[in-house]
């Protein structure tokens, strides 16, 4: 593996001659699976903040987060975003990254676009121990495109570029790549529901009731079509980023979910906290 340390304890691994930024936090449980975090459409290693460290402490799992090409301090993308850019990440880049880092059967924690990538990867490779899908997208909704159009206006008229520059070496590249493809007319037909029946591992799907980028229709499709056991967690007072808006509730649900993996036949407790709603796969 080709890697180097940085002053912020971030490392780099080289794939296809280009560097990908990643970080790894060790957990306390020797037998725990590695939890790999896949960021949102404008995310990066640094944008997760302290959440990966909190996940490692709460679950005992080693936690790996990485910045996709074009994000954080990873190398720029070799080509512009295409309609199937998440498919390429899930089936080409992520498998090679896991191989380089010596990770097998991880639990994937995907947020937004990262959740979509996790779905495709699990369906195509079958090589995951579990999926945690936070604010996932499985198709395109008008609500989503309206929010992304609003983000474009904010990028062009406010100090959003300066704020994003704290997390990305090239904030313009990161923002335009994500924003342009989601607003492209060809992207309206993007849909990954066909992958859901190919998923048999346990799934925890999380969404805020105030998510400005999507409705609960995505969770409903996941619950209806995934073959494996599915837990849904709907969080009150929560928008598109559950790990930022409701971190304690997310950590509690995640810790229980990880604790049940590898325990066949174990009873599945409800995951909802006070004021939240959860449904179990066996309640359908």
Secondary structure, DSSP 8 states (H G I E B T S, - for coil): ----B-TTS-EEEEETTEEEEEEEE--S-TT---EEEE--TT--TGGGTTHHHHHHHHH---EEEE--TTSTTS---SS---TTHHHHIIIIIHHHHHHHTT--SEEEEEETHHHHHHHHHHHHH--EEEEEEES--SB--HHHHHHHHHHHHHHHHSTHHHHHTTT-TTHHHHHHHHHHHHTSGGGGG-B-GGGGGG--SEEEEEEETT-TT--THHHHHHHHH-SS-EEEEEESS--S-HHHHSHHHHHHHHHHHHHHTT-TT--------TT-EEE-GGG-
